[in-house]
Each structure stands twice: as structure tokens, then as C-alpha cells.
């Protein structure tokens, strides 16, 4: 059977081995998208789009929808990457190609569809990342995200509740409570969520949205990092399996 072509969007020089390894478990043909390769990718056929983690979303893309915004809370922003991925999202939606957003990818999707972000969430989500950030020589968030060092820091963990009857629960094989990793310091609550999406998982500790989906499940997004397979129960890998199956139907 022919392998679906999956586009993985990432920052320049970003290590995405974990994403590639997770997708290759399910017979995929992977292409990497970034600001340099974007144009060629948009001109050719592909079957699925994965938006990966990384630095924060550029505040200028959503701060106009907030009553208050503090740009100094952001770090590792790249407007070039944001705009590249906006083009990829637009293209995938026009072609009805499945999208899977992970961490930053989830936040970017929400901003693209006119939602916005909590610029600093409870530290339970990013205790170790906070320690990492404190060691960085910050310049108001621009160009100070060392993706290689970030890969090596330990994850934090917390429990989420997956809504019964959601597409996410179907992909995983069950709903209910599960322990997941946490590597983010910005997030989405109900006030921030785009009207395009329905929340399908929540952090038990503070109620922040940990996953959302659209009506037909052509877009699924999670705030945790399922590509770090050794940090989760085995059923989390089903997210990649189900996504690839959707991409197969698109071929």
C-alpha cells in the first residue's frame, strides 16, 4: 500500500527526530517544511500536515484581540516561522488535508482561527522549562530559543481529562484521565479558544485546554508532546496511528 506523504513543519535547524520516529511507526513518507522549503511543498501534493512544538507565537499576530498583552513574557518567537505555517495551514484547509497540531502547533492553529493565548500559565505546566528560560540571555523574546538545549531538559507532568465521545477519545481508544508531559508556558482557556474548535481535553489541576478539534476532526491539536513516546502510556501513540489513517483516506 502506498505511504501517505506527511509534511512536518518545523523551525530552521530544529531537531524533529521524535516526530519523525513516531510517524514512521505507521508507514509514512515524510517531508520537512520550513521557510526555505515551503514554496516547493505547497506546489506539490501531500496528504497530511503536522505542526510541531517550539518557541512562542509572535504576539503581534493576536495581541489586538486581547485587553492586555505583555510581549516580554514571550521567548523564542519567529515571525518568519509563524507566517510560513499560516500559509501551510491555509493551503491544507483549502485542500481539506488533515492537520495535527502539537504544543506550539496547537497554539498557532488557535491564533490562525482568531483565538488568542494566555501569555503565562500556571508554573505546573512548565517548571523545568522555566528554569531553562531563566538561564537564557533574554532580549524580549526574539532569537533566544535554543531548541537543542530545550530538547534535553526534563519534562514536567500533570493529569488531563479526555472528554468522552470526542474525536480525540476515539483516536486514543478511550476517554477519561491520563498523565501527560508538559513543556509549555503559554496556553488556551475557554475565553481564548477560537469558535472554530471544541475543547476535547482539559488539565485537571487548572482547567486549561489540553486538546481541541473541529467538527469533522480534519483538525486535531494537543498541548502535550505525544511524540516523546517513552513519556506516555502506550495508547498515546494511537494519536499518530489515527492521524495517518485519516491521511490515507485523503490519498
Secondary structure, DSSP 8 states (H G I E B T S, - for coil): ---EEEEEE--TT---HHHHHHHHTT-EEEEEE-TTTHHHHHTS--SEEEE---S---GGGTGGGSS---GGG--SB-HHHHHHHHHHHHHHHHTT-EEEEETHHHHHHHHHTT---BSS--GGGTHHHHHHHHTS--STTBT---HHHHHHS--EEEEEEE-TTSHHHHHHT--EEEEEEE--S-B--TTTS-TT-EEEEEETTT--EEEEE-TTSSEEEESS-TT-GGGS-GGGGHHHHHHHHHHHHT-
